[in-house]
Amino acid sequence: MSSLASTRSEPSPSEEIVPWVPPPLVSGVSYLDGDESSAKETAEEIELRIEHARKEGYQEGYLRGQKECTENVDAERESLSKLLKEFVHPLAVNNDAVLNELVGLSRAVAKHILKRELHTDSSLYLEMIQKICDQYALKYAAVNIHMHPDDAILIDNIGMESSVGERIKIQADSTLKRSSCLVDAGSFFLDISVDTLVERVAKEMLEISNEPARNDP
């Protein structure tokens, strides 16, 4: 203790301790101008970045919206086209169905009328056979005409041989039904039955109706 006390040196009278005194402040002078300028520039940069980001976002949103709008328009156009096709197709199918029904009805009516007329007036057989013979040049050929026995009797009663030629012979065939008529000319065989003739006409009607109109573009 005595040694420590002996080693401590006392300040000499020549060493004066001078306290620190702050410099005087001058009114009207801002000592924070540099910091305010820096802060102001930073705010402007932030505002510019915000404005730039806003413009980029607007442009990106505009392009995205335009793309989505185009896609929606294309999708709606495709949907409308599909809808129109689905609408038109049933109409075409219905038209075909109606036409088939009409042709079928006409066919049935024609068969009924022709058969009734043939059973009532046997001379119609003669007219039909004469037209067939003229069409196929069978007037001088040996021809056998196969018919149902009841129809063959009707033809015999009106003297068919004297009307269409002696070489044309009527053959009663019980395997045939009424109004059937098969022509056997040796070189070919021809079915001129009422059912066959009506079916042939009906087929031609359908083919004509299915052909596109000539004036269509």
Helices and strands as residue ranges (DSSP letters): H 2-7, H 33-120, H 123-135, E 143-147, H 149-157, H 160-164, E 168-172, E 181-184, E 189-191, H 194-210
